[in-house]
Amino acid sequence: MHRFDNYMELRLNQGSQPSETTTWPGFTNVVVIVLMIFMLAMIAVIIKNSDLLQNLRASERRAAQLETRLHKSEIAQADLKENLADIQEKLRAKEMEIILLTDETNMLRTTVDSKSKELDVLEKEANMLVEKAVGLEQVIKSKEEQALEAKAEAVKAAEIYEKKTAEISAALAKKITEISEASERKIAQISTEANQKVETVNRKVIDLLKQLAEKEAQIATLETDKKDLDLSLAKQRHAYSALEEKYIQSLRPPRSPAGRKVASLQYFRREGEYQVLFKDVDADQFERIDMLQLHARLSELKNQWKDKLYVNIIIPEDSGLSYNEAWSFSHEILAAYDYYYQRQE
């Protein structure tokens, strides 16, 4: 035990208390030191926990910001997919219009070629008629020359017979007069017949030209009617498609590949044969299949994905298809397999 004789006695009534040995100051110092160490440790732990709490809160704020950015990016990605789908639909509509204009151009070229051929045939016929008319004119000229030669021979014969005797000359003169009159009548008759034939040929040529003009007018009218009917049919089908889509859109949201299983196919015609390239769901490349295989694959996908199957039909710019063929094929496939065109149960 220690005695604290060297310290000042601060207790009251120390004179009346007996002198004794105590250990309280040393124990108190130890306890104070331990308490100070504990408090310092507690302060360090509290400061460290405060720093950890601030770091945790900062991490939570960063995580919340990241979640917000992620949500915004997902929304932006969905918007981009919808915009891409709209652009693809507009692109397909433009491709259909290009195909329609190409068909109209081909029809016009075919019409011009047929008209050129018909004009060539008519020119040949007109040339033949002109050649016939020239032949008739030559025949008439030859007849006239023969008549003139006969008349000259008769005049010569009359002069010879006049030298012999007057009687014979008178008789011959009378005879020559009769022959001359007959020849003139014959020549007049031949000329009249030739003129009549020429007029008949001219009338026939005029009638043929009139018939040709009427036929050309009829052909032009029929071609115009055919074009009008084709354009009307194409416009009616386009209007029907637009009305059908508007009707479906009034009942359901717009058609979009977002959140769907997309199966793509290309349809075109090469060397007179219809061909199909097909790309399955989650596939990277197209493969060539026939129509039976196409329907079989689409039926399997429809049974597998049901209302999640989105069929993307691509008509190439140089497909070789008419507008009606492209429209009929697209409408048939979409109506049979695409989720948007199925009847809701």
Secondary structure, DSSP 8 states (H G I E B T S, - for coil): ----TTS---STTTTTS------HHHHHHHHHHHHHHHHHHHHHHHHHHHHHHHHHHHHHHHHHHHHHHHHHHHHHHHHHHHHHHHHHHHHHHHHHHHHHHHHHHHHHHHHHHHHHHHHHHHHHHHHHHHHHHHHHHHHHHHHHHHHHHHHHHHHHHHHHHHHH-HHHHHHHHHHHHHHHHHHHHHHHHHHHHHHHHHHHHHHHHHHHHHHHHHHHHHHHHHHHHHHHHHHHHHHHHHHHHHHHHHHHHHHS-----TTSEEEEEEEEEETTEEEEEEE-TT-SS-EEE-HHHHHHHHHHHHHHHGGGEEEEEE--TT----HHHHHHHHHHHHHHH-GGGS---
